[in-house]
């Protein structure tokens, strides 16, 4: 049976709308090394994907990195300057939003990153930014980071959607857990193939944004 189309789709940002994670992890790796903690990118990824920069800094300090007290703020400034030099959209994002608009399905973004980061990444794509402005919500800035459900509940209500009729698109287990805790259906974006962490928390795995309209019952 074809699913009933949702009232709204709630997107994560990093790794779902924009390809920002490679730059972010390179920056984390470099700065940790500068302060005495040497880790490879594969070692970093499972520890920090879906977490806040503050949590990242706390982990590093607990494992020997001599990070200054204001490291998170300085890191954000340096990272955003680097991302602003060029961050690509994930493939198929604009076409998916076109399809949602055509079907009258609302959408919003719920990110654990700060609004500063979303301006640096999404803001360099003016047409996309214009579509999303006013529908961007930061778990860090609002004090409701994932995996708590509050961010996605807030995003849904802010755009006038019934949370029970929203679908979340996430690429991390942390974010997927937030969507599921909010009582929402969660689609897990895994462009490289299976993602056991996403699947383990109950996300429905898909690989290509072109699959989403069919999964939402829009075809």
Secondary structure by P-SEA (a helix, b strand, c coil): cccccccbbbbbccccccccaaaaaaaaaaaaaaacccccaaaaaaacccccaaaaaaaaaaaccccccaaaaaaaaaaaaaaacccccccaaaaaaaaaaaacccbbbbbcccaaaaaaccccaaaaaaacccccccccccccccccaaaaaaaaaaaccccccbbbbbccaaaaaaaaaacbbbbbbbcccccaaaaaacccccccccccccccccc
